[in-house]
Amino acid sequence: MASGILIVDKPEDWTSQDVVAKLRGALHERRAGHGGVGEGFDEFRHDPMATGVLPVFFGRATRAVEFFEHAEKTYETVLRLGLVTDTQDITGRVLEQRDAASVTEADVRAVLPRFLGP
């Protein structure tokens, strides 16, 4: 029986549950979970495009998941300004394209507070 925490660099096109399921089978451990979530929001589950550090807990170590779920995390993103899609990400059908060449760093910083929070 495996027990411990494995840190995984989650690849694009995999959800966190995909990673856990694959490792659960490879390690033959039924009790497994991940700690890469923020409270009320799981970017890895809902966004397979997300990549990065995903702690996966096995066996008795699954008890520690609750401590990671509420830990402070930092997220980074890349924006493509001027593109509107039906999915609000790069995977969707393009609905509109605007010239964003005139957008300044100050313009971006001015709207950033709207995207901060839990």
TORTI-5274 format. One record per residue (C-alpha): x, y, z. Coordinates in nm, 2 decimals, always signed. Layout:
<vexlos>
<vexlo east="X" north="Y" up="Z"/>
...
</vexlos>
This chain:
<vexlos>
<vexlo east="+0.00" north="+0.00" up="+0.00"/>
<vexlo east="+0.14" north="+0.34" up="-0.10"/>
<vexlo east="+0.12" north="+0.63" up="+0.14"/>
<vexlo east="+0.26" north="+0.98" up="+0.09"/>
<vexlo east="+0.25" north="+1.29" up="-0.12"/>
<vexlo east="+0.37" north="+1.30" up="-0.48"/>
<vexlo east="+0.42" north="+1.64" up="-0.65"/>
<vexlo east="+0.31" north="+1.63" up="-1.01"/>
<vexlo east="+0.37" north="+1.89" up="-1.29"/>
<vexlo east="+0.01" north="+1.86" up="-1.43"/>
<vexlo east="+0.03" north="+1.86" up="-1.81"/>
<vexlo east="-0.21" north="+2.05" up="-2.03"/>
<vexlo east="-0.52" north="+1.86" up="-2.15"/>
<vexlo east="-0.53" north="+1.66" up="-1.82"/>
<vexlo east="-0.77" north="+1.74" up="-1.54"/>
<vexlo east="-0.65" north="+1.70" up="-1.18"/>
<vexlo east="-0.89" north="+1.40" up="-1.16"/>
<vexlo east="-0.72" north="+1.24" up="-1.47"/>
<vexlo east="-0.39" north="+1.27" up="-1.29"/>
<vexlo east="-0.52" north="+1.12" up="-0.97"/>
<vexlo east="-0.69" north="+0.83" up="-1.15"/>
<vexlo east="-0.38" north="+0.74" up="-1.35"/>
<vexlo east="-0.16" north="+0.75" up="-1.03"/>
<vexlo east="-0.42" north="+0.56" up="-0.83"/>
<vexlo east="-0.40" north="+0.27" up="-1.09"/>
<vexlo east="-0.02" north="+0.29" up="-1.12"/>
<vexlo east="+0.03" north="+0.27" up="-0.74"/>
<vexlo east="-0.26" north="+0.03" up="-0.68"/>
<vexlo east="-0.39" north="+0.27" up="-0.41"/>
<vexlo east="-0.76" north="+0.33" up="-0.38"/>
<vexlo east="-0.73" north="+0.62" up="-0.14"/>
<vexlo east="-0.60" north="+0.92" up="-0.33"/>
<vexlo east="-0.68" north="+1.28" up="-0.37"/>
<vexlo east="-0.52" north="+1.61" up="-0.48"/>
<vexlo east="-0.45" north="+1.94" up="-0.30"/>
<vexlo east="-0.42" north="+2.17" up="-0.60"/>
<vexlo east="-0.75" north="+2.34" up="-0.54"/>
<vexlo east="-0.86" north="+2.67" up="-0.40"/>
<vexlo east="-1.17" north="+2.71" up="-0.18"/>
<vexlo east="-1.47" north="+2.69" up="-0.41"/>
<vexlo east="-1.27" north="+2.69" up="-0.73"/>
<vexlo east="-1.07" north="+2.41" up="-0.89"/>
<vexlo east="-0.89" north="+2.54" up="-1.19"/>
<vexlo east="-0.74" north="+2.20" up="-1.27"/>
<vexlo east="-1.07" north="+2.02" up="-1.27"/>
<vexlo east="-1.26" north="+2.28" up="-1.48"/>
<vexlo east="-0.97" north="+2.39" up="-1.69"/>
<vexlo east="-0.76" north="+2.11" up="-1.85"/>
<vexlo east="-0.55" north="+2.39" up="-2.01"/>
<vexlo east="-0.42" north="+2.48" up="-1.67"/>
<vexlo east="-0.07" north="+2.34" up="-1.59"/>
<vexlo east="+0.15" north="+2.34" up="-1.29"/>
<vexlo east="+0.21" north="+2.20" up="-0.94"/>
<vexlo east="-0.05" north="+1.94" up="-0.83"/>
<vexlo east="+0.02" north="+1.77" up="-0.49"/>
<vexlo east="-0.14" north="+1.42" up="-0.50"/>
<vexlo east="-0.20" north="+1.24" up="-0.17"/>
<vexlo east="-0.21" north="+0.86" up="-0.12"/>
<vexlo east="-0.31" north="+0.63" up="+0.15"/>
<vexlo east="-0.29" north="+0.77" up="+0.50"/>
<vexlo east="-0.15" north="+1.09" up="+0.37"/>
<vexlo east="-0.49" north="+1.18" up="+0.23"/>
<vexlo east="-0.58" north="+1.31" up="+0.57"/>
<vexlo east="-0.34" north="+1.61" up="+0.50"/>
<vexlo east="-0.54" north="+1.72" up="+0.19"/>
<vexlo east="-0.75" north="+1.95" up="+0.40"/>
<vexlo east="-0.44" north="+2.16" up="+0.50"/>
<vexlo east="-0.35" north="+2.21" up="+0.13"/>
<vexlo east="-0.70" north="+2.30" up="+0.02"/>
<vexlo east="-0.71" north="+2.62" up="+0.22"/>
<vexlo east="-0.34" north="+2.71" up="+0.17"/>
<vexlo east="-0.25" north="+3.04" up="+0.00"/>
<vexlo east="-0.18" north="+2.98" up="-0.37"/>
<vexlo east="-0.05" north="+3.20" up="-0.65"/>
<vexlo east="-0.18" north="+3.17" up="-1.00"/>
<vexlo east="-0.02" north="+3.31" up="-1.32"/>
<vexlo east="-0.19" north="+3.35" up="-1.65"/>
<vexlo east="-0.12" north="+3.47" up="-2.00"/>
<vexlo east="-0.37" north="+3.70" up="-2.17"/>
<vexlo east="-0.45" north="+3.75" up="-2.53"/>
<vexlo east="-0.61" north="+4.09" up="-2.56"/>
<vexlo east="-0.87" north="+4.17" up="-2.82"/>
<vexlo east="-1.00" north="+3.82" up="-2.88"/>
<vexlo east="-1.36" north="+3.72" up="-2.79"/>
<vexlo east="-1.46" north="+3.35" up="-2.80"/>
<vexlo east="-1.77" north="+3.15" up="-2.72"/>
<vexlo east="-1.58" north="+2.97" up="-2.44"/>
<vexlo east="-1.40" north="+3.28" up="-2.30"/>
<vexlo east="-1.07" north="+3.10" up="-2.36"/>
<vexlo east="-0.84" north="+3.02" up="-2.66"/>
<vexlo east="-1.02" north="+2.68" up="-2.73"/>
<vexlo east="-1.35" north="+2.84" up="-2.83"/>
<vexlo east="-1.48" north="+2.97" up="-3.16"/>
<vexlo east="-1.37" north="+3.32" up="-3.23"/>
<vexlo east="-1.67" north="+3.56" up="-3.22"/>
<vexlo east="-1.49" north="+3.89" up="-3.24"/>
<vexlo east="-1.14" north="+4.03" up="-3.28"/>
<vexlo east="-1.04" north="+4.38" up="-3.18"/>
<vexlo east="-0.71" north="+4.57" up="-3.22"/>
<vexlo east="-0.55" north="+4.57" up="-2.88"/>
<vexlo east="-0.22" north="+4.74" up="-2.99"/>
<vexlo east="-0.32" north="+5.06" up="-2.81"/>
<vexlo east="-0.38" north="+4.88" up="-2.47"/>
<vexlo east="-0.11" north="+5.00" up="-2.23"/>
<vexlo east="+0.02" north="+4.84" up="-1.91"/>
<vexlo east="-0.16" north="+5.11" up="-1.72"/>
<vexlo east="-0.49" north="+5.00" up="-1.88"/>
<vexlo east="-0.44" north="+4.64" up="-1.78"/>
<vexlo east="-0.34" north="+4.74" up="-1.42"/>
<vexlo east="-0.65" north="+4.95" up="-1.40"/>
<vexlo east="-0.88" north="+4.66" up="-1.45"/>
<vexlo east="-0.68" north="+4.39" up="-1.26"/>
<vexlo east="-0.86" north="+4.46" up="-0.93"/>
<vexlo east="-1.18" north="+4.32" up="-1.08"/>
<vexlo east="-1.01" north="+3.98" up="-1.11"/>
<vexlo east="-0.87" north="+3.96" up="-0.76"/>
<vexlo east="-1.04" north="+3.77" up="-0.48"/>
<vexlo east="-1.12" north="+3.42" up="-0.36"/>
</vexlos>
